[in-house]
Amino acid sequence: MKKKMTTVSFNGTKEQEIALDKVIAEHKDQKGALMAILQKAQGIYGYLPIEVQQHIALAMDIPLSEVYGVASFYSQFILNPKGNHAVSVCLGTACYVKGAGLLMDKLESVLGIKNGEITADRKFSLDATRCIGACGLAPVLTVNEEVYGRLTPDMIAGIIAKYN
């Protein structure tokens, strides 16, 4: 089941933009408000695409590099959209030593996307993550909130098939 890799275009709505402008107006004059604005923007859009970051930078009269710097530094912020099935591979030490890199390679092949991307149909997204606290099950991946452990690359296709 190889899916074509694609770049997902931003498709924010006017209602989302109005909600974001309201948030910015509420916080614009507060010192250190960028974090709160980014958190609320992510709540509105589900992630922080560059278009939203540019909008915030212009409205706040701050450099885009400052907005991007904060958004990319903190792990709570998501810069890329997630698929209906968010697949995450743990690349923490225990998982990596037990073959998580091979799992990532197999997932990239099966899904037809790279780490940090989303399939054209928005069904799957793929991300590397750090330790999820399931070291005893290494190597581990999650699909949404479901944890799969003690994996080998030949198990990947069957796991993905469950979500098609």
N, C-alpha and C positions, 0 to 999 in steps of 0.2 A: 504494500500500500504506500506507494511513493507519492507524496504531495508536492506540488510545485512551490518553490520558495518565492516569496513575494514581500514587498514592502507594503505595510498597511497604511493607507492614507488616513489622515486625520479627518474626522467628520463630526465635529462639535456642532451643537445646535444653537440657535439664537437664545433659547431659554437658558442654556448652560452659560452662555456668555453674559447674559443679564445677571444671573446668579453670581458669577465670578466678579462682575463689576460691583455688585452690592457688597460682597465680602471685602473687596479692595477698599471701597469707600469707607466701610466701617473701621478698617484697621490702618488706613494709609498714614495717619499722623501719629501712630503709636511707634515708639522706638522698639526695634527688634520684632516687628510684626511679620516679617517674611516667613518665618516657620509656620505661624498660624495660617497665613494666607495659602501657603503651599499645601498644608494639611487639608484645608477646606476645598481648595481647587481639586485635589486628588479625590476628595469625596464627591465632588460634582462630576468629574470626568472619568473617574475610575483609575486614572494614571495621569502622569504629567508630560504630555507631548511637548515638543519644542515650541509649537504654536502657542500653547498656554503659557509656557515660560516667557516667551517673547511678549505676550499680552501683559503679563504681570510686570515685567521689566519696564515696559513703556508706561503703564499706568502708575507705577511706583517711582518712575524717573530714576531708576537704578540700572547699572549695566547688566546685560543678559548674562555675562560671565558670573556675576554675583548670584543671580537666581539659579543658574545651572550648577554652580559650585555647591550651593546648599542642597539642591535637589539630588545631585549625584553623590554627595558625601554621606548622607543619612540613609541607612538601609530601609527605613520606613517608607521612602518614596519610590514609586514605581515609574520608570521612564518609558516603558513599552507596554502596549496593551497585552492582556492575558487572554488566552483562548478559553473556550468553554471548559476545556480540560487542561488545567495548568500542570505540566509535568516538570518536576524539579528533581535533579540528581544531586545527592549529597557528595561533595568533593572534599569533605573534611578528612583529616589524616587517616582515621581508621577505614573509612570507605574507600579513599583513594588507594591506600596500600592493598586493599582487597579487590581492586579492579573497577572502581567507579568510572575511571577514564574510558575503559572499554564499553561500559554501559552507555556513556554519553555518545561515544562514536556510533554505537548501534542505534541509539535513538535518533541521532542526526540522519542516519541512513534510512531508517524506517519512516520517519516523519518528513524527510526531505527539507529540513530546516536546520539552522545552526543555533547554538546557544544564544538566548536572548531574542529569538525570532518567534513568529506566529505563522501558522499555515494560512494559505490563501483563503480558505473557507472559515477561518477563525475558530476552528474546532480545537486545535492544540497549540499551546505555546510551550517552549522549552527553556528552562533556566537551570544554571548551576547554582547550588546553594552551599553554604558551609554547614557545619555540624547541626543535625536536627535532634541529637540526643538519643539516637537509636544505634549506637556503636556496636552493641552486641549482635545486631542484625546485619552488619555491614557485608557488602555494599547495599545501600538503600536508595530508593527513589520514592517520590510521592506523586500521586495523581489526585489533584485537588487536596483533600484531607486524608486520603487513603494511603497507608504506608505499605510498601513492598520491600521485603528484605531477603538477605542471603541470595542475591540475584546473580545470574550469569547472563551474558549477552544473548544466548539462545532463548531466554525467557521473555525478552522484550516484545517481540511481535505478538505473542499471546496476550500480554498485558494491554497493549495498545488496542488490540482487536476487541477487547471487552468494552471499549468506549466508542466504537464505531456504530 
